[in-house]
Amino acid sequence: MPVEPPPPDTHGTVLVEVDSDVPVERRPPPPLFACRTWEREDYLTDSEVPAERCAAMRTTGLGGDPTRGAGAACMVVVDACQPVPEADRCARWEELLQASEATVQFARSDDPVAARAELERVRAIVERNRCDG
């Protein structure tokens, strides 16, 4: 009796039908990271590389007088990031989508074109993932 080869590995890909004639490939949500800045602000990102920030340092005058500090200095600090567990990814991607929508809707960005592009990118990821609900 011949042995059938195993089915190809689809890496969690599921085909679903949106219209009766058009199958759409849906995948599990991609990795997401929960990060915290040195100022204790939390955010979500899909970048594996934690962001670097400039933490302001106090400067003083030559005599040590803090009121006469004429310069500015900062120390580069790296955000602390942890991967979001796979079981929580769907909900956290939805959170990221809502945050992106709020940024565009309430003009919370210095670059509205980039904010709109980020919203559309996140929306596309959420729409093509395999989350139920």
C-alpha positions as CSV (number, residue, x, y, z in Angstrom):
1,M,0.0,0.0,0.0
2,P,1.6,3.4,-1.0
3,V,2.2,6.0,1.6
4,E,0.7,9.4,1.0
5,P,3.1,12.3,1.5
6,P,2.2,14.6,4.4
7,P,0.2,17.8,3.5
8,P,2.4,20.8,2.9
9,D,3.1,23.0,6.0
10,T,0.9,26.1,5.7
11,H,2.4,27.8,8.8
12,G,-1.1,28.3,10.2
13,T,-2.6,29.7,7.0
14,V,-6.3,29.2,6.6
15,L,-8.3,29.8,3.4
16,V,-11.7,31.4,4.0
17,E,-14.2,32.5,1.5
18,V,-15.3,36.2,1.6
19,D,-17.3,36.0,-1.6
20,S,-18.5,32.6,-2.8
21,D,-16.0,32.6,-5.7
22,V,-13.0,34.3,-4.1
23,P,-11.0,32.5,-1.4
24,V,-8.9,34.8,0.8
25,E,-5.8,33.6,2.6
26,R,-5.9,34.5,6.3
27,R,-3.0,34.0,8.7
28,P,-2.5,34.2,12.4
29,P,-1.7,37.7,13.5
30,P,2.0,38.6,13.2
31,P,4.2,39.1,16.3
32,L,3.6,42.2,18.3
33,F,5.6,43.7,21.1
34,A,4.5,45.6,24.2
35,C,7.0,48.3,25.1
36,R,7.6,50.8,27.8
37,T,9.7,54.0,27.5
38,W,12.0,55.3,30.3
39,E,9.2,57.7,31.1
40,R,6.8,54.7,31.8
41,E,4.7,55.3,28.7
42,D,3.4,52.0,27.2
43,Y,2.9,51.3,23.5
44,L,2.6,48.5,21.0
45,T,4.8,47.9,18.0
46,D,5.4,45.2,15.5
47,S,9.1,46.2,15.3
48,E,11.5,43.6,16.8
49,V,14.0,46.4,17.4
50,P,13.2,48.5,20.5
51,A,13.2,52.3,20.0
52,E,16.0,54.4,21.3
53,R,15.2,57.7,22.9
54,C,17.1,60.7,24.3
55,A,16.6,61.0,28.1
56,A,17.3,64.6,29.1
57,M,20.1,65.0,31.6
58,R,20.4,67.8,34.1
59,T,23.2,70.2,33.3
60,T,25.0,72.6,35.6
61,G,27.2,75.6,35.3
62,L,31.0,75.3,35.7
63,G,30.7,76.0,39.4
64,G,28.1,73.3,39.9
65,D,25.2,75.8,40.0
66,P,22.1,74.1,38.5
67,T,20.5,77.4,37.7
68,R,23.4,78.4,35.4
69,G,23.5,75.3,33.2
70,A,23.9,76.7,29.7
71,G,24.0,73.4,27.8
72,A,21.8,70.5,27.1
73,A,22.6,66.8,27.3
74,C,20.9,63.5,27.0
75,M,21.5,59.9,27.5
76,V,20.4,57.4,24.9
77,V,18.0,54.8,26.5
78,V,16.4,51.8,24.8
79,D,12.7,51.0,25.4
80,A,12.0,47.8,27.2
81,C,9.9,45.4,25.0
82,Q,8.3,42.0,25.5
83,P,6.6,39.9,22.9
84,V,2.8,39.8,23.2
85,P,1.7,36.1,23.9
86,E,0.1,34.6,20.8
87,A,-3.2,34.1,22.7
88,D,-3.4,37.9,23.2
89,R,-2.3,39.1,19.8
90,C,-5.7,39.5,18.2
91,A,-6.9,41.8,21.0
92,R,-3.7,43.7,21.1
93,W,-3.7,44.3,17.3
94,E,-7.2,45.7,17.7
95,E,-5.8,48.0,20.4
96,L,-3.1,49.2,18.1
97,L,-5.7,49.8,15.3
98,Q,-7.8,51.8,17.7
99,A,-4.8,53.9,18.8
100,S,-3.9,54.5,15.1
101,E,-7.5,55.6,14.4
102,A,-7.4,58.0,17.3
103,T,-4.1,59.5,16.2
104,V,-5.6,60.3,12.8
105,Q,-9.0,61.3,14.0
106,F,-7.8,63.6,16.7
107,A,-4.8,65.0,14.9
108,R,-2.3,63.7,17.4
109,S,0.6,63.5,15.0
110,D,3.1,66.0,13.6
111,D,3.0,64.1,10.3
112,P,-0.7,63.4,9.3
113,V,0.3,61.7,6.1
114,A,2.5,59.2,7.9
115,A,-0.2,58.7,10.6
116,R,-2.8,57.9,7.9
117,A,-0.3,55.5,6.1
118,E,0.3,53.8,9.5
119,L,-3.4,53.5,10.1
120,E,-4.0,51.9,6.7
121,R,-1.0,49.5,7.3
122,V,-2.3,48.4,10.7
123,R,-5.9,48.1,9.3
124,A,-4.7,45.8,6.5
125,I,-2.9,43.5,9.0
126,V,-6.0,43.3,11.3
127,E,-8.3,42.6,8.3
128,R,-6.2,39.8,6.9
129,N,-5.5,38.0,10.2
130,R,-7.2,34.9,11.5
131,C,-8.9,36.3,14.5
132,D,-12.5,35.3,15.3
133,G,-14.8,38.1,16.2
